[in-house]
Amino acid sequence: MQMYNIVKQIGISEDLWQESIKKRDAIHDEFDGIDYYRVTKKIGTLGKGSIVTQEGIIFGFPSIARILHLENGIRNAYTQPFYVEEKVDGYNVRVARIQGRIAVFSRGAYICPFSTDRIVDFLDAKKLFDENPDLVVCGEFAGPDNPYNIEHPPYVKEDVRFFAFDLMMMNKHHKIPIDERYKIFDTYRIPTVRRFGQFSASDISALKKVIKELDETGCEGIVMKPTHPAEKILKYVTLGSCLRDIRVTAPLMAEMASEFFTHRIIRAAMFIHEHGNSLEPEVFVQLGRVLLKPVYESVTKAAQDKLIDEKFSLRFREEKNIQKMIDHLYRCKVKFDVLSENKEDAYWCVKFVRKCYASYEILQKHLEGSAHVD
C-alpha cells in the first residue's frame, strides 16, 4: 500500500503529505529492507517521532509532564486512583513488527540497529506478534553497555536489559488501558519496569516511602499513570537522579544549554525542601563535586591537548549489525572511533569512544585567552 493511502486515513491530504516530504517534515528511510517515513515535525495529527509504514502508523510516544512537588502535584492532578511504576534511567524505544520483521524504533523514529539486534534476548517476539500483529511495545533499554545513556539503574550491573512500560496499537493514538496492559505483560512474560501498585491522593506518606527507597538505592524516580482517562500521566524524580544527571553531563558543560543544569538544581532544592532533608554541609559538597569537578577535569584535559571523550561498549548477537550500528551513529553525526571488536561467548563485543570536539575546542579558546561577550 502506498504511504499516502496510510496517512489519508487520519485526515492528511495528499498535498499536505507531499509538502511535508518536500520540507523534510517527513523523511523517507530504510533499514535492512524495511521501508518507512520518520516524522520530524508535527503534520496534522501526526506528532513528531511518529513512523509511517506500509502496515500502518506507529504514533510518537508523548512527552510526560513533570512535577517538582510530589504532594501538591498529585493533589492537583488526581481525583481518582492511579498506578505507580519505576521510572527507569535508560533510552525510550517502540518495538513493532514491520514487513514481517521485528524493528525497534528510537524516540526520534530511527530504527536502532543495536536495540533491534538485542530485543529478541528479552521478548518472545514471534509468539507475541503472531498473536498480536498490530501491537507496539513501548519500553526502556537500560544498562551500562548501551550507545546513548551514561547513567543506568543500579541493579543492571553489566550489558543491558529491556523494561516494557506501555502498549499501543498500530494506527491508534491511545495506549491500551492499564489493567489490560498488565495482563498482556504477564501473559507473554514481557519484562517490565517495577510496579508499585495503585495509590490515591490520600496515600502521600506511602508514596514518599517509595521515593525514599528509590533515592537511597540510586534509582531515577516514578511515573504515575491514572485509571481515569481524563487525568494525565506524571513523572517525578529523586534527588540522586538530579545530581547524577549533572555529574555525567558536566564534562560537556561548555557546549550544553545552561537550563539543563539550572533545572536540575531547582529540582534538587524542591526535593530537599519537601522531603525534610536539611541543607547539611555534605549536600553542598555533593553539588560542588558533581558540578565543578567534571568541568575542572575537562579544562585540565584541554590544557594538556587531550580530547574530551566518553567510552562505551556494546554486545551484538549478529556480527552484521555492528556495521549497521556504526553507519547509524555516523548518520546521527556522532563522532567516534571503534577501539576493539571481539567474539565473547554468544556475543560480539565492541568498544567505542565518543569524541567531544565541541567542548574541547571551546575550552581551548578560553585557555588561549580568547575574548568573548556573554
Disulfide bonds with the S-S distance in Angstrom:
none
